[in-house]
Amino acid sequence: MKQLHIKVLVGLFLAAGALAWAGARLWDSLGTLPRVPVAAPIVLALIAAVLTATALSIRSRLRAQRERREGAKGVDPLVAARAVVFGQASALVAALVAGLYGGVGIFLLTAGLDVATRRDQAIYAGFSVLAGAAVVAAALFLERICKLPEDDDHAGATPA
């Protein structure tokens, strides 16, 4: 499994943000802009909490296994792999969603916040970007926890 690179996430964030900003300008010129849901930052924050809890649980189980504590439950490699896949997928989607809400938020900030509803929408968009960044951070933390240690034996090993 390949490690998720921060450059990919930043690129996805910026591309989605640019497209969302352009789309928001076009949509606003044709009529009213769709609302940013209040639930968006809440859902992203819940995903970040689940990813963090999973990472902390796996880390404590790995530490107990490494220290050979009595009754320590090991981590099934398939469970760790599924956790990493969940984290990577969540990070990619969160970067995309945060970019979309970031682009809409920038449009709202530049278009003016005279109306209270636009001000609220800009706040919801900002919180969504922050929660999306929390999901990315939690996913990268989970990926780091589940990473296998580098195997130095292959450098000097002879084929059997």
N, CA, C and O of each residue as an XYZ file, in Angstrom:
640
protein
N       0.847     -1.165      0.000
C       0.000      0.000      0.000
C       0.899      1.237      0.000
O       1.845      1.326      0.783
N       0.600      2.172     -0.870
C       1.410      3.372     -0.973
C       0.996      4.392      0.074
O      -0.170      4.493      0.455
N       1.988      5.139      0.523
C       1.740      6.176      1.512
C       1.101      7.386      0.832
O       1.444      7.727     -0.300
N       0.184      8.019      1.523
C      -0.508      9.191      0.999
C       0.410     10.405      1.124
O       0.955     10.667      2.196
N       0.581     11.139      0.037
C       1.463     12.302      0.043
C       0.662     13.571      0.260
O      -0.437     13.731     -0.270
N       1.231     14.470      1.049
C       0.564     15.721      1.365
C       0.417     16.591      0.112
O      -0.513     17.393      0.023
N       1.329     16.438     -0.857
C       1.245     17.211     -2.098
C      -0.032     16.883     -2.866
O      -0.652     17.769     -3.454
N      -0.420     15.624     -2.859
C      -1.649     15.216     -3.539
C      -2.853     15.861     -2.867
O      -3.764     16.343     -3.539
N      -2.853     15.868     -1.542
C      -3.974     16.448     -0.802
C      -4.059     17.960     -1.006
O      -5.149     18.506     -1.178
N      -2.913     18.630     -0.987
C      -2.900     20.081     -1.200
C      -3.344     20.403     -2.628
O      -4.106     21.345     -2.844
N      -2.872     19.627     -3.597
C      -3.284     19.843     -4.979
C      -4.779     19.644     -5.168
O      -5.433     20.420     -5.865
N      -5.314     18.608     -4.548
C      -6.754     18.350     -4.625
C      -7.535     19.484     -3.966
O      -8.557     19.926     -4.491
N      -7.054     19.952     -2.822
C      -7.688     21.064     -2.115
C      -7.706     22.318     -2.979
O      -8.743     22.968     -3.113
N      -6.565     22.658     -3.565
C      -6.473     23.877     -4.369
C      -7.307     23.785     -5.645
O      -7.971     24.752     -6.018
N      -7.280     22.635     -6.315
C      -8.069     22.469     -7.536
C      -9.564     22.555     -7.239
O     -10.309     23.220     -7.959
N      -9.995     21.885     -6.182
C     -11.418     21.938     -5.813
C     -11.811     23.347     -5.395
O     -12.909     23.808     -5.707
N     -10.922     24.026     -4.693
C     -11.214     25.398     -4.270
C     -11.365     26.343     -5.451
O     -12.268     27.180     -5.471
N     -10.478     26.209     -6.438
C     -10.566     27.066     -7.620
C     -11.845     26.798     -8.405
O     -12.514     27.729     -8.852
N     -12.177     25.523     -8.569
C     -13.409     25.185     -9.284
C     -14.649     25.647     -8.524
O     -15.609     26.126     -9.127
N     -14.627     25.505     -7.209
C     -15.778     25.933     -6.409
C     -15.934     27.450     -6.445
O     -17.052     27.958     -6.521
N     -14.819     28.170     -6.392
C     -14.889     29.628     -6.464
C     -15.480     30.077     -7.791
O     -16.358     30.940     -7.830
N     -14.988     29.480     -8.890
C     -15.514     29.837    -10.216
C     -16.980     29.430    -10.346
O     -17.790     30.177    -10.894
N     -17.312     28.256     -9.844
C     -18.706     27.811     -9.896
C     -19.619     28.683     -9.051
O     -20.754     28.951     -9.446
N     -19.151     29.124     -7.914
C     -19.962     29.993     -7.056
C     -20.190     31.344     -7.719
O     -21.282     31.904     -7.625
N     -19.171     31.872     -8.387
C     -19.345     33.147     -9.107
C     -20.391     33.006    -10.205
O     -21.262     33.861    -10.363
N     -20.291     31.906    -10.969
C     -21.240     31.676    -12.052
C     -22.647     31.473    -11.503
O     -23.604     32.062    -12.005
N     -22.770     30.642    -10.476
C     -24.081     30.337     -9.922
C     -24.727     31.579     -9.320
O     -25.932     31.792     -9.461
N     -23.914     32.400     -8.646
C     -24.451     33.611     -8.031
C     -24.914     34.617     -9.088
O     -25.869     35.362     -8.871
N     -24.230     34.629    -10.228
C     -24.661     35.551    -11.283
C     -25.961     35.092    -11.940
O     -26.694     35.905    -12.503
N     -26.247     33.795    -11.870
C     -27.479     33.265    -12.462
C     -28.652     33.232    -11.489
O     -29.800     33.107    -11.913
N     -28.384     33.340    -10.226
C     -29.460     33.265     -9.226
C     -28.869     33.241     -7.834
O     -27.858     33.888     -7.558
N     -29.505     32.497     -6.974
C     -29.018     32.427     -5.597
C     -28.057     31.262     -5.435
O     -28.226     30.202     -6.037
N     -27.059     31.482     -4.620
C     -26.037     30.476     -4.349
C     -26.592     29.421     -3.388
O     -27.274     29.777     -2.428
N     -26.315     28.124     -3.623
C     -26.771     27.104     -2.681
C     -26.143     27.328     -1.302
O     -25.043     27.869     -1.186
N     -26.847     26.913     -0.285
C     -26.393     27.123      1.088
C     -25.347     26.090      1.475
O     -25.354     24.954      0.999
N     -24.451     26.517      2.349
C     -23.482     25.603      2.955
C     -24.197     24.956      4.140
O     -24.654     25.667      5.035
N     -24.306     23.632      4.169
C     -25.061     22.999      5.252
C     -24.365     23.162      6.609
O     -23.138     23.134      6.704
N     -25.161     23.329      7.628
C     -24.641     23.447      8.990
C     -23.991     22.136      9.413
O     -23.067     22.131     10.226
N     -24.470     21.031      8.864
C     -23.970     19.714      9.255
C     -22.595     19.400      8.669
O     -21.937     18.469      9.133
N     -22.145     20.147      7.669
C     -20.870     19.831      7.013
C     -19.699     19.824      7.991
O     -18.976     18.829      8.041
N     -19.475     20.880      8.769
C     -18.342     20.821      9.701
C     -18.551     19.796     10.810
O     -17.582     19.243     11.330
N     -19.791     19.542     11.174
C     -20.078     18.577     12.242
C     -19.719     17.167     11.781
O     -19.089     16.410     12.519
N     -20.118     16.819     10.570
C     -19.815     15.485     10.039
C     -18.314     15.304      9.871
O     -17.774     14.252     10.211
N     -17.638     16.320      9.348
C     -16.186     16.223      9.192
C     -15.488     16.101     10.539
O     -14.518     15.353     10.665
N     -15.961     16.817     11.535
C     -15.367     16.719     12.870
C     -15.592     15.334     13.473
O     -14.712     14.808     14.156
N     -16.751     14.745     13.231
C     -17.006     13.382     13.713
C     -16.085     12.371     13.040
O     -15.595     11.449     13.692
N     -15.849     12.536     11.749
C     -14.927     11.638     11.044
C     -13.520     11.797     11.609
O     -12.811     10.808     11.795
N     -13.113     13.032     11.881
C     -11.791     13.263     12.474
C     -11.688     12.615     13.844
O     -10.645     12.061     14.190
N     -12.756     12.678     14.625
C     -12.749     12.050     15.953
C     -12.647     10.531     15.852
O     -11.923      9.905     16.626
N     -13.364      9.937     14.906
C     -13.302      8.479     14.717
C     -11.904      8.058     14.286
O     -11.370      7.068     14.787
N     -11.312      8.804     13.362
C      -9.958      8.481     12.908
C      -8.944      8.613     14.042
O      -8.050      7.778     14.178
N      -9.079      9.642     14.841
C      -8.168      9.838     15.971
C      -8.335      8.737     16.999
O      -7.346      8.213     17.512
N      -9.575      8.379     17.309
C      -9.814      7.304     18.271
C      -9.264      5.979     17.762
O      -8.695      5.207     18.534
N      -9.427      5.711     16.484
C      -8.882      4.488     15.898
C      -7.366      4.474     15.985
O      -6.771      3.455     16.335
N      -6.737      5.603     15.667
C      -5.277      5.686     15.720
C      -4.760      5.495     17.142
O      -3.771      4.792     17.354
N      -5.414      6.106     18.106
C      -4.976      5.970     19.493
C      -5.168      4.547     20.005
O      -4.340      4.037     20.760
N      -6.252      3.911     19.595
C      -6.502      2.536     20.003
C      -5.447      1.593     19.420
O      -4.893      0.754     20.130
N      -5.179      1.740     18.137
C      -4.174      0.882     17.497
C      -2.801      1.148     18.089
O      -2.027      0.214     18.298
N      -2.488      2.412     18.361
C      -1.181      2.737     18.935
C      -1.002      2.115     20.315
O       0.066      1.589     20.624
N      -2.037      2.173     21.142
C      -1.913      1.586     22.484
C      -1.804      0.064     22.414
O      -1.073     -0.548     23.192
N      -2.532     -0.542     21.481
C      -2.439     -2.001     21.333
C      -1.070     -2.418     20.807
O      -0.520     -3.428     21.246
N      -0.522     -1.662     19.884
C       0.814     -1.961     19.374
C       1.879     -1.763     20.454
O       2.823     -2.547     20.553
N       1.722     -0.719     21.255
C       2.669     -0.478     22.341
C       2.618     -1.609     23.359
O       3.661     -2.069     23.823
N       1.426     -2.060     23.712
C       1.285     -3.166     24.661
C       1.878     -4.447     24.100
O       2.488     -5.232     24.826
N       1.695     -4.650     22.814
C       2.253     -5.846     22.172
C       3.781     -5.753     22.133
O       4.464     -6.750     22.371
N       4.317     -4.584     21.840
C       5.755     -4.385     21.770
C       6.412     -4.583     23.140
O       7.506     -5.138     23.244
N       5.722     -4.117     24.190
C       6.250     -4.250     25.548
C       5.962     -5.620     26.152
O       6.343     -5.892     27.291
N       5.300     -6.467     25.404
C       4.965     -7.840     25.807
C       4.214     -7.879     27.145
O       4.518     -8.669     28.038
N       3.232     -6.996     27.236
C       2.385     -6.998     28.435
C       1.520     -8.241     28.427
O       1.098     -8.728     27.378
N       1.268     -8.738     29.624
C       0.438     -9.932     29.752
C      -1.007     -9.589     29.391
O      -1.562     -8.604     29.876
N      -1.594    -10.400     28.550
C      -2.988    -10.204     28.133
C      -3.155     -9.150     27.053
O      -4.277     -8.750     26.742
N      -2.048     -8.696     26.480
C      -2.126     -7.679     25.438
C      -2.699     -8.287     24.158
O      -2.275     -9.352     23.711
N      -3.661     -7.590     23.589
C      -4.241     -8.027     22.322
C      -3.440     -7.400     21.194
O      -3.221     -6.188     21.175
N      -3.013     -8.211     20.272
C      -2.277     -7.707     19.125
C      -3.210     -7.058     18.120
O      -4.431     -7.067     18.276
N      -2.617     -6.508     17.106
C      -3.390     -5.867     16.045
C      -3.346     -6.778     14.828
O      -2.275     -7.108     14.320
N      -4.509     -7.173     14.377
C      -4.608     -7.995     13.176
C      -4.149     -7.154     11.985
O      -4.622     -6.030     11.814
N      -3.242     -7.670     11.164
C      -2.758     -6.882     10.029
C      -3.877     -6.436      9.082
O      -3.793     -5.355      8.499
N      -4.906     -7.243      8.927
C      -6.014     -6.864      8.064
C      -6.793     -5.682      8.652
O      -7.256     -4.809      7.917
N      -6.932     -5.663      9.970
C      -7.608     -4.535     10.628
C      -6.799     -3.258     10.441
O      -7.356     -2.195     10.168
N      -5.482     -3.369     10.591
C      -4.623     -2.196     10.400
C      -4.687     -1.715      8.951
O      -4.734     -0.511      8.697
N      -4.689     -2.643      8.012
C      -4.770     -2.261      6.596
C      -6.108     -1.584      6.292
O      -6.152     -0.596      5.560
N      -7.180     -2.106      6.844
C      -8.495     -1.482      6.634
C      -8.539     -0.100      7.256
O      -9.131      0.814      6.683
N      -7.928      0.069      8.410
C      -7.895      1.383      9.055
C      -7.127      2.380      8.201
O      -7.536      3.534      8.070
N      -6.023      1.942      7.622
C      -5.236      2.839      6.766
C      -6.016      3.208      5.512
O      -5.996      4.365      5.092
N      -6.696      2.254      4.916
C      -7.504      2.543      3.723
C      -8.634      3.514      4.076
O      -8.918      4.437      3.312
N      -9.267      3.315      5.212
C     -10.318      4.239      5.662
C      -9.729      5.635      5.870
O     -10.342      6.632      5.488
N      -8.557      5.707      6.465
C      -7.914      6.991      6.691
C      -7.536      7.685      5.388
O      -7.753      8.888      5.241
N      -6.976      6.940      4.449
C      -6.595      7.538      3.178
C      -7.811      8.014      2.392
O      -7.799      9.104      1.819
N      -8.843      7.206      2.368
C     -10.065      7.612      1.662
C     -10.682      8.838      2.322
O     -11.137      9.755      1.639
N     -10.695      8.850      3.635
C     -11.248      9.997      4.355
C     -10.437     11.255      4.085
O     -11.004     12.336      3.928
N      -9.110     11.124      4.031
C      -8.260     12.286      3.772
C      -8.491     12.836      2.371
O      -8.551     14.051      2.184
N      -8.620     11.960      1.393
C      -8.860     12.416      0.026
C     -10.210     13.124     -0.103
O     -10.305     14.186     -0.718
N     -11.239     12.533      0.477
C     -12.566     13.144      0.413
C     -12.600     14.446      1.210
O     -13.211     15.423      0.777
N     -11.951     14.464      2.361
C     -11.933     15.677      3.177
C     -11.183     16.805      2.477
O     -11.593     17.962      2.566
N     -10.094     16.487      1.785
C      -9.373     17.522      1.029
C     -10.253     18.086     -0.073
O     -10.259     19.294     -0.310
N     -10.994     17.221     -0.744
C     -11.907     17.662     -1.798
C     -13.027     18.536     -1.232
O     -13.307     19.615     -1.755
N     -13.656     18.066     -0.175
C     -14.782     18.808      0.424
C     -14.304     20.125      1.027
O     -14.964     21.153      0.880
N     -13.155     20.095      1.704
C     -12.626     21.331      2.286
C     -12.274     22.326      1.181
O     -12.469     23.530      1.347
N     -11.763     21.838      0.068
C     -11.486     22.728     -1.053
C     -12.748     23.346     -1.627
O     -12.775     24.531     -1.958
N     -13.794     22.537     -1.742
C     -15.066     23.058     -2.248
C     -15.623     24.144     -1.332
O     -16.005     25.220     -1.791
N     -15.666     23.853     -0.036
C     -16.184     24.853      0.892
C     -15.245     26.032      1.037
O     -15.693     27.148      1.300
N     -13.954     25.807      0.871
C     -13.006     26.913      0.904
C     -13.206     27.856     -0.263
O     -13.160     29.074     -0.094
N     -13.429     27.304     -1.448
C     -13.690     28.136     -2.618
C     -14.966     28.939     -2.477
O     -15.007     30.120     -2.821
N     -16.012     28.295     -1.969
C     -17.274     29.008     -1.735
C     -17.080     30.078     -0.661
O     -17.604     31.185     -0.779
N     -16.323     29.743      0.385
C     -16.066     30.716      1.447
C     -15.296     31.921      0.947
O     -15.601     33.051      1.330
N     -14.303     31.701      0.099
C     -13.549     32.825     -0.464
C     -14.447     33.682     -1.345
O     -14.359     34.910     -1.329
N     -15.310     33.025     -2.112
C     -16.250     33.813     -2.915
C     -17.142     34.666     -2.023
O     -17.363     35.845     -2.300
N     -17.652     34.069     -0.957
C     -18.532     34.820     -0.060
C     -17.793     35.981      0.594
O     -18.363     37.059      0.769
N     -16.532     35.771      0.955
C     -15.755     36.846      1.571
C     -15.490     37.987      0.592
O     -15.543     39.158      0.969
N     -15.205     37.646     -0.656
C     -14.908     38.685     -1.641
C     -16.171     39.356     -2.177
O     -16.118     40.501     -2.625
N     -17.299     38.658     -2.135
C     -18.550     39.226     -2.646
C     -19.190     40.176     -1.643
O     -20.065     40.964     -2.001
N     -18.762     40.103     -0.409
C     -19.323     40.986      0.607
C     -20.176     40.221      1.593
O     -20.921     39.310      1.234
N     -20.047     40.613      2.834
C     -20.782     39.938      3.910
C     -21.831     40.862      4.523
O     -22.060     40.847      5.733
N     -22.465     41.667      3.667
C     -23.461     42.614      4.153
C     -24.699     41.918      4.701
O     -25.297     42.381      5.672
N     -25.076     40.826      4.090
C     -26.278     40.098      4.484
C     -25.896     39.066      5.542
O     -24.858     38.413      5.435
N     -26.732     38.925      6.554
C     -26.427     38.011      7.663
C     -26.339     36.555      7.201
O     -25.530     35.787      7.720
N     -27.165     36.176      6.231
C     -27.117     34.783      5.766
C     -25.799     34.475      5.058
O     -25.258     33.379      5.201
N     -25.288     35.430      4.303
C     -23.987     35.212      3.640
C     -22.870     35.134      4.679
O     -21.932     34.351      4.530
N     -22.969     35.930      5.710
C     -21.977     35.888      6.781
C     -22.003     34.525      7.469
O     -20.951     33.949      7.745
N     -23.194     34.012      7.746
C     -23.323     32.683      8.356
C     -22.769     31.603      7.438
O     -22.097     30.679      7.897
N     -23.049     31.717      6.138
C     -22.552     30.739      5.181
C     -21.028     30.749      5.116
O     -20.403     29.696      4.990
N     -20.429     31.935      5.202
C     -18.963     32.036      5.203
C     -18.382     31.402      6.468
O     -17.326     30.771      6.416
N     -19.058     31.565      7.589
C     -18.596     30.952      8.845
C     -18.687     29.433      8.751
O     -17.751     28.734      9.138
N     -19.803     28.916      8.241
C     -19.952     27.460      8.083
C     -18.896     26.904      7.126
O     -18.346     25.827      7.354
N     -18.622     27.647      6.058
C     -17.599     27.209      5.109
C     -16.220     27.196      5.767
O     -15.438     26.270      5.548
N     -15.919     28.212      6.568
C     -14.636     28.257      7.270
C     -14.471     27.116      8.254
O     -13.406     26.505      8.334
N     -15.529     26.829      9.005
C     -15.472     25.700      9.938
C     -15.336     24.368      9.189
O     -14.688     23.441      9.674
N     -15.945     24.283      8.018
C     -15.819     23.065      7.218
C     -14.385     22.862      6.746
O     -13.898     21.732      6.713
N     -13.709     23.940      6.383
C     -12.311     23.842      5.973
C     -11.454     23.400      7.157
O     -10.584     22.542      7.006
N     -11.691     23.973      8.319
C     -10.933     23.579      9.516
C     -11.185     22.118      9.883
O     -10.251     21.390     10.219
N     -12.432     21.695      9.821
C     -12.752     20.303     10.139
C     -12.160     19.358      9.092
O     -11.729     18.257      9.433
N     -12.133     19.772      7.827
C     -11.502     18.972      6.789
C     -10.006     18.826      7.041
O      -9.440     17.754      6.827
N      -9.371     19.894      7.490
C      -7.945     19.823      7.834
C      -7.722     18.886      9.019
O      -6.710     18.188      9.076
N      -8.660     18.867      9.961
C      -8.559     17.942     11.096
C      -8.674     16.493     10.633
O      -7.980     15.620     11.155
N      -9.537     16.230      9.663
C      -9.663     14.875      9.117
C      -8.357     14.460      8.447
O      -7.892     13.336      8.639
N      -7.769     15.351      7.668
C      -6.507     15.044      6.996
C      -5.413     14.772      8.021
O      -4.653     13.815      7.876
N      -5.328     15.603      9.051
C      -4.305     15.405     10.089
C      -4.508     14.074     10.818
O      -3.543     13.351     11.069
N      -5.745     13.753     11.155
C      -6.027     12.490     11.841
C      -5.721     11.296     10.938
O      -5.219     10.277     11.412
N      -6.013     11.410      9.662
C      -5.738     10.318      8.722
C      -4.239     10.102      8.561
O      -3.780      8.961      8.524
N      -3.475     11.181      8.467
C      -2.024     11.048      8.361
C      -1.429     10.471      9.646
O      -0.468      9.703      9.596
N      -1.997     10.839     10.788
C      -1.556     10.275     12.065
C      -1.842      8.777     12.111
O      -0.991      7.995     12.534
N      -3.025      8.379     11.680
C      -3.386      6.957     11.646
C      -2.462      6.199     10.700
O      -2.019      5.095     11.018
N      -2.171      6.777      9.553
C      -1.286      6.124      8.601
C       0.120      5.960      9.190
O       0.771      4.937      8.979
N       0.573      6.958      9.919
C       1.896      6.897     10.552
C       1.938      5.828     11.638
O       2.943      5.136     11.796
N       0.852      5.697     12.378
C       0.780      4.687     13.440
C       0.849      3.283     12.845
O       1.523      2.411     13.391
N       0.165      3.065     11.745
C       0.070      1.727     11.160
C       1.220      1.388     10.221
O       1.261      0.288      9.669
N       2.146      2.306     10.032
C       3.264      2.052      9.117
C       4.189      1.006      9.718
O       4.526      1.054     10.900
N       4.589      0.065      8.879
C       5.523     -0.966      9.317
C       6.916     -0.380      9.432
O       7.279      0.502      8.654
N       7.701     -0.852     10.386
C       9.069     -0.349     10.490
C       9.872     -0.768      9.260
O       9.607     -1.803      8.646
N      10.849      0.052      8.919
C      11.697     -0.256      7.764
C      12.465     -1.535      8.044
O      12.936     -1.757      9.160
N      12.588     -2.370      7.029
C      13.251     -3.655      7.168
C      14.654     -3.531      6.607
O      14.835     -3.451      5.392
N      15.673     -3.515      7.506
C      17.064     -3.361      7.091
C      17.691     -4.682      6.677
O      18.794     -4.684      6.130
N      17.023     -5.808      6.921
C      17.582     -7.121      6.610
C      17.703     -7.362      5.110
O      18.521     -8.179      4.686
N      16.909     -6.672      4.302
C      16.917     -6.933      2.862
C      18.179     -6.401      2.198
O      18.545     -6.880      1.125
N      18.854     -5.430      2.797
C      20.022     -4.831      2.164
C      21.177     -5.827      2.093
O      21.858     -5.902      1.070
N      21.408     -6.589      3.154
C      22.535     -7.528      3.171
C      22.139     -8.967      2.980
O      22.988     -9.852      3.082
N      20.889     -9.232      2.710
C      20.429    -10.616      2.592
C      20.854    -11.198      1.247
O      20.919    -10.502      0.234
N      21.133    -12.462      1.272
C      21.469    -13.170      0.033
C      20.279    -14.016     -0.370
O      19.582    -14.550      0.493
N      20.034    -14.148     -1.668
C      18.878    -14.953     -2.089
C      19.081    -16.419     -1.726
O      20.190    -16.945     -1.823
N      18.029    -17.055     -1.317
C      18.111    -18.464     -0.906
C      17.931    -19.390     -2.070
O      17.971    -20.609     -1.902
